Amino acid sequence: MFRIAIAVLSILLIGAGFAFLADYPAEIVLSLPHWRITLTPAAALAIFLAGFFVLWLAVLVLKIVTAPFFWPSILRRHKRAQACQALSAGLLAAFTGDTAQAQTLAKEAQSALPADKEPLTALLLAQIEDLRQAQKPFFTCAEHMRRSLNPQKQEQAAERPNKSSAEYLAMLRAGSQAGAGGKGGSAMRLPALTALYRRRQAAGDNARAASLAAAAALENPALIWASMAAIAAEIEAGAWDKALELYENFAKAWQKAAKRDKSGHLQGALDYYRQVLYCGQARALFPYHPHQARQIALAAVKICPAFVPAITLAAQILFHLHEWRKGEKLLQTQWRQAPHPDLGRVYIKAGGLIDSPAKRLERAQNLAALTPDNAVAHRLVAKAAFAANDDILAREQLDKAMAQEPDRQGFILLARLAQKHNETEQSRQFLAKALTAPLEKAWCADGQKLAHWQALAPISRRLGACQWQSPMPVSIVAAADLQFFLQPQPEQPAATAADTAGKTPGNKNKQSLPDIEKAARGVARIEPAKQTGRKQAAKTKNPAYINVDNPGVADKEE
């Protein structure tokens, strides 16, 4: 109704306009060299409208006459628009997992957008082949069941290449097309390699994933995931030179960004990963080429003198090459700044060249004198004194260390000292405290405690992920080990004259001590043969058991 009213109003206004022009007393004069034309406004308007209509009619006739020449381009544009729509719908179908619909739409898209010219079409084909490979076990299982039920109709399955069609397509596009200078091939190379790498990594095929990552890193070294995965694969293969070459390409690609970073965090990160690679390479070369390992380790120390794994490794190599003074100076310099257990361990053992407990205790005291009243120094001296059977010094140093930084290992060592002197009740109390004490720091990666520093994380294979920290808390008492115990000191039989003559003063404190550390960690196990002997011994004496609910109270055996 409203539109009708608008149309009627427009017609009335047009009619009123023509009526006004027809009655308007004016003339339009057009002067030419030999002509003089006089028109009224209404006649001029009518001539203008007639000319406009003739011009429009001429253009229309021209289009009709020349249409056969423009029809192919019009059809191509229309077909390309349909192909673009099919390509978009096909990508969505492949994303949802509809293989049949995606394949139908891919065929429609290829008619106007072939894979050698449109990167998205090639990507759609790769996604379809990946879906086929992912769905293949479902149909393979059904085929196997069908053949098992109909053994007479069994047929030999045709062997197919190990590589999937998607990977073959990606390699073809990444290699031949892009290598030949095709713009479309180079545009889709990295997306195809990225998708295939994720697929192979999710499937657990690390070898093929590493090859895909290496290809992507060769194409663009600035890709963090590609360069780090390729470096990790080379490290696991033992090719440290190749890993360093890949990392230098990666660092070179990020060098401009590092220069623009005013905070210096990016440059520090690049130096850190380079130092980690140097340490790993030096550790691998040390058993076979110690002189070459020495140069690499010292280069790692030069990058950051506060990196403990680099310092300890360089000191071990220097001790092995009999450069004692340089190795000791390197360790002492870092010890003064920040004492670390690894520094002390390498210093007192001199890289494993000093075996005498007394000599190790002397070196531990010399090193601890550089940082007096430090918990790490006290703990280092206490462990060396315990190994040298100097229990008084060990207890004194442990008390000082535990007053500053109590940890589980310290309470376990105190319990061993108390058990060594037949102080069963005090040993039990120390073990009770050890159950709730914080864990001592260690090298950890992927939530696991490692025996020593490593360049690669054991599970995630991340470079430089090993950190010095407290391990994740775990349950130290298993359900099957709720009643763990401490075996008291066995009564020593009367020594004969021959035994007395054979003993030396250094063997007075060497007694058969129980494995207190394993008992405190809840992992003590009783062997069947030993368990039978303990049951027989229980008839004559009553061993002391630890009550888990109240560790300070001993339970009697029923």
Residue pairs with C-beta under 8 A, 6 or more apart in sequence:
18 42
18 45
21 40
21 41
21 42
21 45
22 40
22 42
24 40
24 41
24 42
26 40
26 41
27 38
27 39
27 40
28 38
28 39
28 40
28 41
28 44
29 36
29 37
29 38
30 36
30 37
30 38
30 39
39 47
76 112
79 111
79 112
80 112
80 113
82 108
82 112
83 108
83 109
83 110
83 111
83 112
83 113
84 109
84 113
86 105
86 106
86 108
86 109
87 105
87 106
87 109
87 113
87 118
87 120
87 121
87 124
89 101
89 105
90 101
90 102
90 105
90 106
90 108
90 109
90 124
91 102
91 120
91 123
91 124
91 127
93 101
93 102
93 105
94 102
94 124
94 127
94 128
94 131
95 127
97 131
99 128
99 131
99 132
99 135
102 124
102 127
102 128
102 131
103 128
105 124
106 121
106 124
106 125
106 128
109 118
109 121
109 124
110 121
113 120
113 121
114 121
115 121
115 122
115 125
115 169
115 173
116 122
116 177
116 182
116 184
116 185
117 184
118 184
119 184
119 185
119 187
119 188
119 191
120 188
122 169
122 173
122 184
122 188
122 192
123 188
123 191
123 192
123 195
125 166
125 169
126 166
126 169
126 170
126 192
126 195
126 196
127 166
127 195
128 166
129 164
129 165
129 166
129 169
130 164
130 166
130 195
130 196
130 199
132 165
133 164
133 166
147 153
147 154
147 155
161 168
163 171
166 196
166 199
167 196
167 208
169 192
170 189
170 192
170 193
170 195
170 196
173 185
173 188
173 189
173 192
174 185
174 189
174 192
174 193
174 215
174 219
176 185
177 184
177 185
177 186
178 185
178 186
178 189
179 185
189 219
190 216
190 219
190 220
190 223
193 212
193 215
193 216
193 219
193 226
194 216
194 225
196 212
197 209
197 212
197 213
197 216
197 225
197 226
197 229
200 206
200 208
200 209
200 212
201 209
206 233
209 229
210 229
210 230
210 232
210 233
213 225
213 226
213 227
213 229
213 230
213 233
214 226
214 230
214 233
214 246
216 223
216 226
217 223
217 226
217 227
217 229
217 230
217 246
217 249
217 250
220 226
220 253
221 227
221 246
221 249
221 250
221 252
221 253
222 250
222 253
222 254
224 250
227 246
227 247
227 249
227 250
228 462
228 463
229 461
230 246
231 243
231 246
231 247
231 250
231 277
231 463
232 456
232 461
232 462
232 463
234 240
234 242
234 243
234 246
235 243
235 280
235 455
235 456
235 463
236 456
236 461
238 284
240 277
240 280
240 281
240 284
240 285
241 281
243 277
243 281
244 277
244 281
247 273
247 274
247 277
251 270
251 274
254 266
254 270
257 266
258 266
258 267
258 270
261 267
271 303
271 304
272 304
272 464
273 463
273 464
274 303
275 300
275 303
275 304
275 307
275 310
276 455
276 463
276 464
277 455
277 463
278 296
278 297
278 299
278 300
278 303
278 310
279 297
279 300
279 307
279 309
279 310
279 313
279 453
279 455
280 454
280 455
280 456
281 293
281 296
282 293
282 294
282 296
282 297
282 300
282 313
282 314
282 317
283 293
283 313
283 455
285 292
285 293
285 296
286 293
286 313
286 316
286 317
286 320
290 317
290 320
290 321
291 321
293 317
294 314
294 317
294 318
294 321
297 310
297 313
297 314
297 317
298 314
300 307
300 310
300 313
300 314
301 307
301 310
301 311
301 314
301 330
303 310
304 310
305 311
305 333
305 334
306 334
306 337
306 338
308 334
308 340
308 342
308 343
308 453
308 468
309 342
309 453
311 330
311 331
311 334
311 343
312 331
312 342
312 343
312 345
312 346
314 327
314 330
315 327
315 328
315 330
315 331
315 346
315 347
315 351
316 327
316 346
316 351
316 352
317 351
318 324
318 326
318 327
318 330
318 351
319 327
319 346
319 350
319 351
319 353
320 351
320 353
324 350
327 350
327 351
328 347
331 343
331 346
331 347
331 367
332 347
332 367
332 370
334 340
334 343
335 343
335 344
335 347
335 367
335 370
335 371
336 370
336 371
339 371
339 374
339 376
339 377
340 376
340 468
341 376
341 379
341 380
341 441
342 453
344 364
344 367
344 368
344 376
344 377
344 380
345 380
347 363
347 364
347 367
348 354
348 360
348 361
348 363
348 364
348 367
348 380
348 384
349 360
350 363
354 360
354 363
357 384
357 387
357 388
357 389
358 388
360 384
360 387
360 388
361 381
361 384
361 385
361 387
361 388
361 390
361 393
363 384
364 380
364 381
364 383
364 384
364 385
365 381
365 384
367 377
367 380
368 374
368 377
368 378
368 380
368 381
370 377
371 377
373 400
375 400
375 401
375 404
375 405
376 401
378 397
378 398
378 400
378 401
378 404
379 397
379 398
379 401
379 410
381 393
381 397
382 393
382 394
382 395
382 397
382 398
382 401
382 413
383 394
383 413
385 391
385 393
385 394
385 397
386 394
386 413
386 416
386 417
389 506
389 509
391 417
391 420
391 421
391 509
394 413
394 417
395 414
395 417
398 410
398 413
398 414
398 417
401 410
402 410
402 411
402 414
406 433
406 437
406 438
407 437
407 438
407 439
407 440
408 434
408 437
408 438
408 439
408 440
408 520
409 440
410 437
410 440
411 430
411 431
411 433
411 434
411 437
411 520
412 430
412 431
412 434
412 516
412 517
412 520
414 430
415 427
415 428
415 430
415 431
415 434
415 516
415 520
416 427
416 513
416 516
416 517
418 424
418 426
418 427
418 430
419 427
419 486
419 489
419 513
419 514
419 516
420 509
420 511
420 513
422 488
422 489
424 486
424 488
424 544
427 486
427 516
428 486
428 544
428 546
428 551
428 552
428 554
429 551
429 552
431 486
431 516
431 519
431 520
431 546
431 551
432 546
432 551
432 552
434 520
435 476
435 477
435 520
435 551
438 470
439 470
439 471
439 473
440 470
441 468
441 469
441 470
442 449
442 450
442 468
442 469
442 470
442 471
443 449
443 450
443 451
443 452
443 453
443 454
443 466
443 467
443 468
444 450
444 466
444 467
444 468
444 469
444 470
444 471
444 472
445 454
445 457
445 458
445 459
445 460
445 462
445 465
445 466
445 467
446 457
446 458
446 459
446 460
446 465
447 471
447 472
448 458
448 459
448 471
449 471
450 458
450 466
453 466
454 466
455 463
455 464
455 466
456 462
456 463
456 465
457 465
457 466
475 522
476 520
476 521
476 522
477 484
477 522
477 548
478 522
478 523
481 522
481 523
481 524
482 548
483 545
483 548
484 519
484 522
484 524
484 546
485 519
485 543
485 544
485 545
485 546
486 514
486 516
486 519
486 544
486 546
487 514
487 534
487 543
488 543
488 544
489 511
489 513
490 512
495 503
515 524
518 524
526 534
534 543
537 543
538 557
542 556
542 557
543 557
544 554
545 554
545 555
545 556
545 557
546 554
546 555
547 553
547 554
547 555
